[in-house]
Amino acid sequence: MLIKMMKHIVMATYVTIVVMLLLLVAPALSGNSMAWPLQYDYYSSSCPKAEAVVRKTTEEIIAGYPTMGAAFLNMFFYDCFNQIHDAKLYMRM
């Protein structure tokens, strides 16, 4: 009985892993990932010093508060990118 239960647990684990991988890969395969691609030197004509100012300021903040690097990553991946994804969903409606 225990062996049968363990087989079910292992199978459920495999199914969970496959489902999670599909959920991670599906958005990349949907074709909409390049709808609004990022552009290098976006501000080069309208505000040529923008990227240098942002880079310098960010480096100064992280140098003074080393944990801010993780906070910036958290902000970009969980706040900014989710808002962009939500905006795409609203535009489709």
C-alpha positions as CSV (number, residue, x, y, z in Angstrom):
1,M,0.0,0.0,0.0
2,L,2.8,2.4,0.9
3,I,4.6,1.7,-2.4
4,K,1.4,2.5,-4.3
5,M,1.0,5.7,-2.4
6,M,4.6,6.7,-3.1
7,K,4.0,6.1,-6.8
8,H,1.0,8.5,-6.8
9,I,3.1,11.1,-5.0
10,V,5.9,10.8,-7.5
11,M,3.5,11.0,-10.4
12,A,1.7,14.0,-8.9
13,T,5.1,15.7,-8.5
14,Y,6.0,15.0,-12.2
15,V,2.7,16.4,-13.3
16,T,3.1,19.5,-11.2
17,I,6.6,20.1,-12.7
18,V,5.3,19.6,-16.2
19,V,2.4,22.0,-15.7
20,M,4.7,24.6,-14.1
21,L,7.1,24.4,-17.0
22,L,4.3,24.7,-19.5
23,L,3.0,27.8,-17.7
24,L,6.5,29.3,-17.8
25,V,7.1,28.5,-21.5
26,A,3.7,29.3,-22.9
27,P,3.9,33.1,-22.8
28,A,7.3,33.0,-24.6
29,L,5.8,30.9,-27.4
30,S,2.6,32.9,-27.7
31,G,4.2,35.3,-30.2
32,N,3.3,38.5,-28.3
33,S,6.6,38.7,-26.4
34,M,8.0,41.1,-29.0
35,A,4.9,43.3,-29.5
36,W,6.7,46.2,-27.8
37,P,10.4,45.5,-27.9
38,L,12.8,47.5,-25.8
39,Q,14.9,49.9,-27.8
40,Y,18.6,50.7,-27.1
41,D,19.3,54.4,-26.8
42,Y,15.6,55.3,-26.7
43,Y,16.3,58.7,-25.2
44,S,19.4,59.5,-27.4
45,S,17.6,62.3,-29.3
46,S,15.1,63.7,-26.8
47,C,17.3,63.5,-23.6
48,P,20.8,62.3,-24.5
49,K,22.0,62.3,-20.8
50,A,19.1,60.3,-19.4
51,E,20.7,56.9,-19.4
52,A,24.0,58.2,-17.9
53,V,22.1,60.1,-15.2
54,V,20.0,57.0,-14.3
55,R,23.0,54.7,-14.3
56,K,25.1,57.1,-12.1
57,T,22.3,57.7,-9.7
58,T,21.5,53.9,-9.4
59,E,25.2,53.1,-8.9
60,E,25.4,55.7,-6.1
61,I,22.3,54.4,-4.4
62,I,23.5,50.8,-4.5
63,A,27.0,51.8,-3.3
64,G,25.5,53.5,-0.3
65,Y,22.8,50.9,0.4
66,P,23.9,47.4,-0.9
67,T,20.5,45.8,-0.3
68,M,18.9,48.3,-2.7
69,G,20.1,46.2,-5.7
70,A,17.7,43.4,-4.7
71,A,15.0,46.0,-4.1
72,F,15.5,47.4,-7.6
73,L,15.3,43.9,-9.2
74,N,12.1,43.2,-7.1
75,M,10.6,46.5,-8.3
76,F,11.3,45.8,-12.0
77,F,10.3,42.2,-12.1
78,Y,7.3,42.3,-9.9
79,D,5.9,45.8,-10.3
80,C,6.9,47.2,-13.6
81,F,6.7,44.0,-15.7
82,N,3.4,43.0,-14.2
83,Q,1.9,46.4,-14.9
84,I,3.1,46.1,-18.6
85,H,1.5,42.7,-18.8
86,D,-1.7,44.0,-17.3
87,A,-1.7,46.9,-19.8
88,K,-1.4,44.5,-22.7
89,L,-4.4,42.5,-21.3
90,Y,-6.5,45.6,-21.0
91,M,-5.6,46.7,-24.6
92,R,-6.8,43.4,-25.9
93,M,-10.3,43.9,-24.4
